[in-house]
Amino acid sequence: MKILIHGKNLELTGPLKEYTEAKIEKATHHYKDIVKEADIHLSIEKNPRVSFQTAEVTIFANGTIIRAEEKTENLYSSIDLVSNKLCRKLRKYKERHNKKLHNNLVKNKNSYSNAIEESDSIDKDIFNEEREVRLPEPSIKKKYFEMIPISLEEARKQLDFIDHDFYLFRNKLNNELQVIYKRNHGGYGLIQSK
């Protein structure tokens, strides 16, 4: 399994990398046949009033993206919690997978592994000629995914595996882009073009 570790506002020391790798390998040990890559982001908040330290893990398993994130006041604690959460999600995925509910995703097992992230740079011209202060334009983080057409039910299951409120997918029936989302009062909603 390929493990990528990224740090934000912290130095990735040898012991921290080893601890993180050991925890993620332990969480994915029983799922080596389906887990191909783990992308780990560790970060510490810059604001001294907010003492959150975050561990975010994205697993690419047979064309399915499984994501877990935890924030605590201690980075090692966040890593422990996120590895436990990841293990539960992988168990849930494996149970569904064994029931043959994800046949189409298994056929396309590497469909989402080509995710590319780009971030735009901040405008360097912060001051105009009169030296008036301007706020920089907010940057937009871009992600690119290969979108294999899937059914609405497969999209709903995919939404359950990621920690987001919505999931963009290409519908197998009409090959259109649609968004499934979690409703505030329970259930799901679907956004589609007319």
C-alpha beads as a LAMMPS data file, in Angstrom:
LAMMPS data file: protein, C-alpha beads

194 atoms
193 bonds

1 atom types
1 bond types

-500.0 500.0 xlo xhi
-500.0 500.0 ylo yhi
-500.0 500.0 zlo zhi

Masses

1 110.0

Atoms # bond

1 1 1 0.000 0.000 0.000
2 1 1 1.251 3.450 -0.925
3 1 1 1.181 5.966 1.964
4 1 1 1.554 9.716 1.385
5 1 1 1.889 12.009 4.414
6 1 1 1.548 15.801 4.169
7 1 1 1.983 18.372 6.944
8 1 1 0.552 21.863 7.280
9 1 1 1.969 24.286 9.858
10 1 1 4.127 21.531 11.361
11 1 1 7.397 19.741 10.751
12 1 1 6.983 16.088 9.809
13 1 1 9.549 14.430 12.043
14 1 1 10.698 10.844 11.684
15 1 1 8.857 9.599 14.813
16 1 1 5.632 11.358 13.727
17 1 1 5.802 9.775 10.274
18 1 1 6.545 6.340 11.751
19 1 1 3.685 6.625 14.256
20 1 1 1.231 7.731 11.570
21 1 1 2.283 4.982 9.152
22 1 1 2.060 2.340 11.896
23 1 1 -1.451 3.425 12.905
24 1 1 -2.757 3.554 9.326
25 1 1 -1.146 0.221 8.428
26 1 1 -2.723 -1.333 11.544
27 1 1 -6.154 0.106 10.617
28 1 1 -5.895 -1.222 7.047
29 1 1 -4.133 -4.508 7.886
30 1 1 -7.214 -6.697 7.311
31 1 1 -8.079 -4.843 4.111
32 1 1 -4.769 -5.045 2.229
33 1 1 -6.495 -6.720 -0.716
34 1 1 -8.703 -3.666 -1.376
35 1 1 -6.674 -0.689 -0.079
36 1 1 -4.253 0.635 -2.692
37 1 1 -3.300 4.094 -1.405
38 1 1 -3.620 6.245 1.706
39 1 1 -3.301 10.043 1.535
40 1 1 -2.769 11.567 5.002
41 1 1 -2.908 15.266 5.882
42 1 1 -1.753 16.373 9.334
43 1 1 -2.231 19.994 10.350
44 1 1 -2.079 22.371 13.283
45 1 1 -4.203 25.528 13.478
46 1 1 -2.158 28.747 13.290
47 1 1 -4.504 30.621 15.614
48 1 1 -3.176 30.280 19.215
49 1 1 -6.714 30.589 20.600
50 1 1 -7.814 27.527 18.659
51 1 1 -5.713 24.559 19.658
52 1 1 -7.047 21.983 17.186
53 1 1 -4.698 19.523 15.559
54 1 1 -6.203 17.638 12.651
55 1 1 -5.578 14.257 11.065
56 1 1 -7.354 13.630 7.767
57 1 1 -7.016 10.348 5.862
58 1 1 -8.298 9.521 2.383
59 1 1 -8.169 5.863 1.333
60 1 1 -8.497 4.709 -2.263
61 1 1 -10.034 1.226 -2.145
62 1 1 -11.106 -0.505 -5.363
63 1 1 -12.418 2.680 -6.955
64 1 1 -14.101 3.894 -3.762
65 1 1 -12.911 6.855 -1.743
66 1 1 -13.124 6.397 2.023
67 1 1 -12.364 9.498 4.074
68 1 1 -12.037 10.122 7.802
69 1 1 -11.084 13.253 9.753
70 1 1 -10.563 13.962 13.458
71 1 1 -9.662 17.155 15.365
72 1 1 -8.391 17.179 18.935
73 1 1 -5.957 19.178 21.024
74 1 1 -3.240 16.537 20.545
75 1 1 -2.033 15.388 17.114
76 1 1 -1.254 11.854 18.286
77 1 1 -4.761 11.582 19.723
78 1 1 -6.215 12.777 16.405
79 1 1 -4.197 10.107 14.585
80 1 1 -5.483 7.418 16.983
81 1 1 -9.107 8.500 16.568
82 1 1 -8.907 8.808 12.787
83 1 1 -7.350 5.330 12.469
84 1 1 -10.197 3.847 14.563
85 1 1 -12.781 5.691 12.472
86 1 1 -11.084 4.511 9.293
87 1 1 -11.104 0.903 10.493
88 1 1 -14.879 1.097 11.125
89 1 1 -15.507 2.585 7.686
90 1 1 -13.366 -0.066 5.998
91 1 1 -15.234 -2.825 7.864
92 1 1 -18.543 -1.321 6.725
93 1 1 -17.267 -1.108 3.144
94 1 1 -16.001 -4.714 3.211
95 1 1 -19.357 -5.975 4.519
96 1 1 -21.207 -4.208 1.722
97 1 1 -18.604 -5.322 -0.787
98 1 1 -18.988 -8.964 0.230
99 1 1 -22.729 -8.713 -0.381
100 1 1 -21.971 -7.845 -4.030
101 1 1 -23.543 -4.382 -3.769
102 1 1 -20.559 -2.721 -5.433
103 1 1 -20.075 -4.924 -8.508
104 1 1 -19.765 -1.999 -10.885
105 1 1 -17.241 -0.185 -8.698
106 1 1 -15.084 -3.318 -8.435
107 1 1 -14.868 -3.536 -12.236
108 1 1 -13.578 0.018 -12.333
109 1 1 -11.266 -0.317 -9.368
110 1 1 -8.909 2.488 -10.210
111 1 1 -11.473 5.025 -11.404
112 1 1 -10.911 7.584 -8.676
113 1 1 -7.206 7.065 -8.008
114 1 1 -6.160 9.815 -10.426
115 1 1 -7.268 12.687 -8.162
116 1 1 -5.174 15.797 -8.801
117 1 1 -5.240 18.806 -6.555
118 1 1 -4.224 22.280 -7.615
119 1 1 -4.348 25.436 -5.617
120 1 1 -4.228 28.889 -7.121
121 1 1 -1.632 31.267 -5.739
122 1 1 -2.639 34.370 -3.787
123 1 1 -2.590 37.640 -5.704
124 1 1 0.826 39.167 -5.026
125 1 1 -0.319 42.686 -5.829
126 1 1 -1.863 43.357 -2.410
127 1 1 -1.130 47.087 -2.395
128 1 1 -2.170 49.534 -5.082
129 1 1 -0.257 52.689 -6.037
130 1 1 -1.629 54.766 -3.123
131 1 1 -0.595 52.057 -0.630
132 1 1 -4.167 51.245 0.349
133 1 1 -4.575 47.817 1.872
134 1 1 -6.678 45.288 -0.043
135 1 1 -7.552 41.789 0.950
136 1 1 -6.340 39.142 -1.462
137 1 1 -8.832 37.300 -3.602
138 1 1 -9.762 33.963 -2.033
139 1 1 -8.064 31.032 -3.696
140 1 1 -10.019 28.184 -5.232
141 1 1 -8.886 24.633 -4.613
142 1 1 -9.410 22.474 -7.682
143 1 1 -9.799 18.697 -7.758
144 1 1 -10.056 16.506 -10.829
145 1 1 -11.609 13.051 -10.833
146 1 1 -12.395 10.527 -13.506
147 1 1 -16.167 10.151 -13.310
148 1 1 -17.309 6.678 -14.268
149 1 1 -21.128 6.582 -14.588
150 1 1 -22.758 4.968 -11.531
151 1 1 -26.308 4.413 -10.314
152 1 1 -28.080 6.649 -7.828
153 1 1 -27.903 3.899 -5.175
154 1 1 -24.129 3.524 -5.676
155 1 1 -23.744 7.317 -5.336
156 1 1 -25.711 7.248 -2.056
157 1 1 -23.428 4.525 -0.701
158 1 1 -20.359 6.470 -1.840
159 1 1 -21.681 9.531 0.032
160 1 1 -21.847 7.450 3.223
161 1 1 -18.123 6.663 2.953
162 1 1 -16.922 10.279 2.795
163 1 1 -17.293 12.983 5.433
164 1 1 -19.017 15.473 3.169
165 1 1 -22.639 16.583 2.919
166 1 1 -22.824 16.082 -0.848
167 1 1 -21.439 13.899 -3.640
168 1 1 -21.150 14.815 -7.321
169 1 1 -21.511 11.884 -9.741
170 1 1 -22.314 10.992 -13.344
171 1 1 -25.640 9.134 -13.492
172 1 1 -25.515 5.818 -15.343
173 1 1 -29.062 6.225 -16.720
174 1 1 -28.635 9.522 -18.588
175 1 1 -24.874 10.231 -18.323
176 1 1 -25.598 13.627 -16.681
177 1 1 -23.797 15.160 -13.720
178 1 1 -25.957 15.107 -10.577
179 1 1 -25.456 15.903 -6.889
180 1 1 -26.787 13.768 -4.046
181 1 1 -26.776 15.411 -0.616
182 1 1 -27.711 14.689 2.994
183 1 1 -30.777 16.637 4.137
184 1 1 -30.690 18.438 7.504
185 1 1 -33.689 16.543 8.853
186 1 1 -32.675 13.128 7.559
187 1 1 -32.801 11.450 4.203
188 1 1 -31.155 12.441 0.938
189 1 1 -31.804 14.926 -1.834
190 1 1 -30.877 14.916 -5.515
191 1 1 -29.970 17.952 -7.629
192 1 1 -30.262 17.449 -11.378
193 1 1 -30.707 19.614 -14.453
194 1 1 -34.079 19.989 -16.138

Bonds

1 1 1 2
2 1 2 3
3 1 3 4
4 1 4 5
5 1 5 6
6 1 6 7
7 1 7 8
8 1 8 9
9 1 9 10
10 1 10 11
11 1 11 12
12 1 12 13
13 1 13 14
14 1 14 15
15 1 15 16
16 1 16 17
17 1 17 18
18 1 18 19
19 1 19 20
20 1 20 21
21 1 21 22
22 1 22 23
23 1 23 24
24 1 24 25
25 1 25 26
26 1 26 27
27 1 27 28
28 1 28 29
29 1 29 30
30 1 30 31
31 1 31 32
32 1 32 33
33 1 33 34
34 1 34 35
35 1 35 36
36 1 36 37
37 1 37 38
38 1 38 39
39 1 39 40
40 1 40 41
41 1 41 42
42 1 42 43
43 1 43 44
44 1 44 45
45 1 45 46
46 1 46 47
47 1 47 48
48 1 48 49
49 1 49 50
50 1 50 51
51 1 51 52
52 1 52 53
53 1 53 54
54 1 54 55
55 1 55 56
56 1 56 57
57 1 57 58
58 1 58 59
59 1 59 60
60 1 60 61
61 1 61 62
62 1 62 63
63 1 63 64
64 1 64 65
65 1 65 66
66 1 66 67
67 1 67 68
68 1 68 69
69 1 69 70
70 1 70 71
71 1 71 72
72 1 72 73
73 1 73 74
74 1 74 75
75 1 75 76
76 1 76 77
77 1 77 78
78 1 78 79
79 1 79 80
80 1 80 81
81 1 81 82
82 1 82 83
83 1 83 84
84 1 84 85
85 1 85 86
86 1 86 87
87 1 87 88
88 1 88 89
89 1 89 90
90 1 90 91
91 1 91 92
92 1 92 93
93 1 93 94
94 1 94 95
95 1 95 96
96 1 96 97
97 1 97 98
98 1 98 99
99 1 99 100
100 1 100 101
101 1 101 102
102 1 102 103
103 1 103 104
104 1 104 105
105 1 105 106
106 1 106 107
107 1 107 108
108 1 108 109
109 1 109 110
110 1 110 111
111 1 111 112
112 1 112 113
113 1 113 114
114 1 114 115
115 1 115 116
116 1 116 117
117 1 117 118
118 1 118 119
119 1 119 120
120 1 120 121
121 1 121 122
122 1 122 123
123 1 123 124
124 1 124 125
125 1 125 126
126 1 126 127
127 1 127 128
128 1 128 129
129 1 129 130
130 1 130 131
131 1 131 132
132 1 132 133
133 1 133 134
134 1 134 135
135 1 135 136
136 1 136 137
137 1 137 138
138 1 138 139
139 1 139 140
140 1 140 141
141 1 141 142
142 1 142 143
143 1 143 144
144 1 144 145
145 1 145 146
146 1 146 147
147 1 147 148
148 1 148 149
149 1 149 150
150 1 150 151
151 1 151 152
152 1 152 153
153 1 153 154
154 1 154 155
155 1 155 156
156 1 156 157
157 1 157 158
158 1 158 159
159 1 159 160
160 1 160 161
161 1 161 162
162 1 162 163
163 1 163 164
164 1 164 165
165 1 165 166
166 1 166 167
167 1 167 168
168 1 168 169
169 1 169 170
170 1 170 171
171 1 171 172
172 1 172 173
173 1 173 174
174 1 174 175
175 1 175 176
176 1 176 177
177 1 177 178
178 1 178 179
179 1 179 180
180 1 180 181
181 1 181 182
182 1 182 183
183 1 183 184
184 1 184 185
185 1 185 186
186 1 186 187
187 1 187 188
188 1 188 189
189 1 189 190
190 1 190 191
191 1 191 192
192 1 192 193
193 1 193 194
